[in-house]
Amino acid sequence: MIPYGRQEITEEDVEAVVAVLRSDFLTQGPMVPRFEQAIADYCGGGHAVAVNSATSALHIACQALGLGPGDWLWTSPITFVASANCALYCGAQVDFVDIDPRTYNLCPRALEHKLIEAKPAGRLPKVVVPVHLCGQPCDMAAIHRLSREYGFRIIEDASHAIGGRYQGEPIGNCRYSDITVFSFHPVKIITTAEGGMALTQDAGLAHKMALLRSHGITRDPAQMTHEADGPWYYQQIELGFNYRMTELQAALGVSQMARLDDYVARRHQLAKRYDALLADLPVTRPWQHPDSYSGLHLYVVRLQLDQIGRPHRQVFESLREQGIGVNLHYIPVHTQPYYQRMGFKAGDYAEAERYYAEAISLPMYQTMTHAQQDAVVAALASALAPIR
Ligand SMILES: *Cc1c(COP(=O)(O)O)cnc(C)c1O
């Protein structure tokens, strides 16, 4: 089976992790700050808080921004459930904004329309989470403009987008957001097995997230409400969690970082090759905004079903039967039974649902060979061949 995504682990990566195993610190040592600094430097400065997953990063980002009961978080329906669930962890409510039919990202015009409607109803969001689907950045300048006008905060879910650029600048610099979140799950662009990171230019938010990552406990006398009892003393000043990244994970992350630019370049090469090989098939290839450089976590095609004469599911199953590990990113979150119980229903977000009815993620990863890619294209051509 050719998987839709997979990690590359080099001998250097193995040695970096083994060195940590032989060291004094398996957690809370020097590697996590090193990894944080490497990512912050890569993204053009700011503060980085490493955690055990992007899901945790989204949670503490929401909490640091003060999201709570009575508040709303808006995101795209075409995302992994974590982009929405983070609001529920905080006792807040979720709503969705339909996607742009060209980029499949949260549509700024749909956002504006919804904000205009929400304002008189007193239902404006506190936080909006744009998701850079497949690594292609959202129209952050437009979303940022709206945030000024309507007073919401922005968390970029950049789980797909590390190594990409928006208007020539690295994603993660938070020029148009309060916080940006990366994921290091093995299918993502670089990996720490499990892991995530929250970036911000705001020292106060960084401090708050660092506190929430580790039980809300401080050893800094300046932050305590009363004097330390003695040298052993720590004080819990918030209700936090244990969302810490281990030293093993951070060492793997530092080691992988060295290859990030090569990985994204390789993905662009493969995407360009897919673009050429798929040109004559009845599929819509991904559109890339000229103003951005995608991290290209995913290569999604949309089936032109009116020309294919068989259902989406049948094409998908045929690919799987031919050993091609295609996937579908994503099932619209509002159609999940858990969300339907909150009153969402099929039909609520037409563009998202149209996308879901046609989309297939083709395999793409940094170590993919041209022969593997040719096999994917041949299988797709066969799955789409006219029925005789
Ligand atoms: C993978 C992913 C997440 C969750 O990342 P984890 O590190 O697995 O918690 C969140 N949002 C999006 C868009 C993702 O793709």
The ligand as an ORCA input file, in Angstrom:
! r2SCAN-3c Opt
* xyz 0 1
  C      -3.380     17.129     12.627
  C      -4.257     18.316     12.846
  C      -4.604     18.772     14.116
  C      -4.258     18.020     15.372
  O      -2.914     17.792     15.485
  P      -2.375     16.790     16.623
  O      -0.935     17.185     16.719
  O      -2.570     15.415     16.089
  O      -3.127     17.066     17.860
  C      -5.360     19.921     14.227
  N      -5.771     20.587     13.142
  C      -5.483     20.173     11.898
  C      -5.952     20.966     10.734
  C      -4.729     19.012     11.722
  O      -4.473     18.570     10.485
*
